[in-house]
Amino acid sequence: MTLHHDLTSLSAVLAEAVAQAESGALVDLAGLDARVGSLCAAAAALPRDEGRALLPDLEALTGALNALAGTLARQRELAQGDETHTARQRAAAVYGRPAAPPEEG
């Protein structure tokens, strides 16, 4: 396999991870940092002209990583908002008062 193929393959895997995260599924990121690191190190070790030829692949990989990071950040924000709302409901149930709606902001 070539480095071009490996970079393209990883970008496709990341696109699938984004789709899974957007659907609410858990995404297994184990080993992602090592895989990205080894691909980047391999690209950096290439002669200049060969490395430059991989720039579109590396930019696509960067875009895929940024897309996944953005999706996971949005999912985390949604989950934290749900936790806050649920905590208010539990407190209201314990103390017998209706839960106030969450504050905007």
C-alpha positions as CSV (number, residue, x, y, z in Angstrom):
1,M,0.0,0.0,0.0
2,T,1.1,3.6,-0.6
3,L,1.0,6.5,1.8
4,H,-1.5,8.2,-0.5
5,H,-3.8,5.1,-0.1
6,D,-3.3,5.1,3.7
7,L,-4.1,8.8,4.0
8,T,-7.2,8.5,1.8
9,S,-8.3,5.4,3.7
10,L,-8.0,7.2,7.1
11,S,-9.9,10.2,5.8
12,A,-12.7,7.9,4.8
13,V,-12.7,6.2,8.2
14,L,-13.0,9.6,9.8
15,A,-15.9,10.6,7.6
16,E,-17.7,7.5,8.7
17,A,-16.9,8.3,12.3
18,V,-18.5,11.7,11.8
19,A,-21.6,10.1,10.4
20,Q,-21.8,7.7,13.3
21,A,-21.3,10.5,15.9
22,E,-23.9,12.6,14.2
23,S,-26.4,9.7,14.5
24,G,-25.6,9.5,18.3
25,A,-23.5,6.4,18.1
26,L,-20.4,6.0,20.2
27,V,-17.2,6.3,18.2
28,D,-14.1,4.3,19.0
29,L,-11.1,6.6,18.6
30,A,-8.6,4.1,20.1
31,G,-5.3,4.3,18.2
32,L,-6.3,7.3,16.1
33,D,-3.6,9.5,17.5
34,A,-0.9,6.9,16.8
35,R,-2.2,6.2,13.3
36,V,-2.3,9.9,12.4
37,G,1.1,10.4,13.9
38,S,2.7,7.6,12.0
39,L,1.2,8.8,8.7
40,C,2.4,12.4,9.3
41,A,5.9,11.2,10.2
42,A,6.0,9.0,7.1
43,A,5.0,12.0,5.0
44,A,7.5,14.2,6.6
45,A,10.3,11.7,5.9
46,L,9.7,11.7,2.2
47,P,11.8,13.7,-0.2
48,R,10.4,17.2,-0.7
49,D,8.7,16.6,-4.1
50,E,7.0,13.4,-3.0
51,G,5.8,15.1,0.2
52,R,4.4,18.0,-1.7
53,A,2.4,15.6,-3.9
54,L,0.7,14.4,-0.7
55,L,-0.5,17.9,0.3
56,P,-4.0,17.4,-0.9
57,D,-4.3,14.1,1.0
58,L,-2.9,15.7,4.1
59,E,-5.3,18.7,3.8
60,A,-8.2,16.2,3.4
61,L,-7.1,14.4,6.5
62,T,-6.9,17.7,8.4
63,G,-10.4,18.6,7.2
64,A,-11.7,15.1,8.3
65,L,-10.1,15.5,11.7
66,N,-11.5,19.0,12.2
67,A,-15.0,17.7,11.1
68,L,-14.8,14.9,13.7
69,A,-13.6,17.3,16.4
70,G,-16.5,19.7,15.6
71,T,-19.1,16.9,15.7
72,L,-17.8,15.5,18.9
73,A,-17.7,19.0,20.5
74,R,-21.3,19.5,19.5
75,Q,-22.3,16.1,20.9
76,R,-20.5,16.9,24.2
77,E,-22.4,20.3,24.5
78,L,-25.7,18.6,23.9
79,A,-24.9,15.9,26.4
80,Q,-23.9,18.4,29.0
81,G,-27.1,20.4,28.4
82,D,-29.1,17.2,28.9
83,E,-27.3,16.5,32.1
84,T,-28.0,19.9,33.5
85,H,-31.7,19.6,32.6
86,T,-31.9,16.1,34.1
87,A,-30.2,17.3,37.3
88,R,-32.7,20.1,37.7
89,Q,-35.6,17.7,37.2
90,R,-34.2,15.3,39.9
91,A,-33.7,18.2,42.3
92,A,-37.2,19.4,41.7
93,A,-38.6,15.9,42.3
94,V,-36.7,15.6,45.6
95,Y,-37.7,19.0,46.9
96,G,-41.2,19.0,45.4
97,R,-41.0,22.1,43.3
98,P,-41.5,22.3,39.6
99,A,-38.2,22.5,37.6
100,A,-37.5,25.9,36.2
101,P,-36.7,26.0,32.5
102,P,-32.9,26.0,31.7
103,E,-31.4,29.5,31.4
104,E,-30.4,30.7,28.0
105,G,-26.8,31.7,27.6
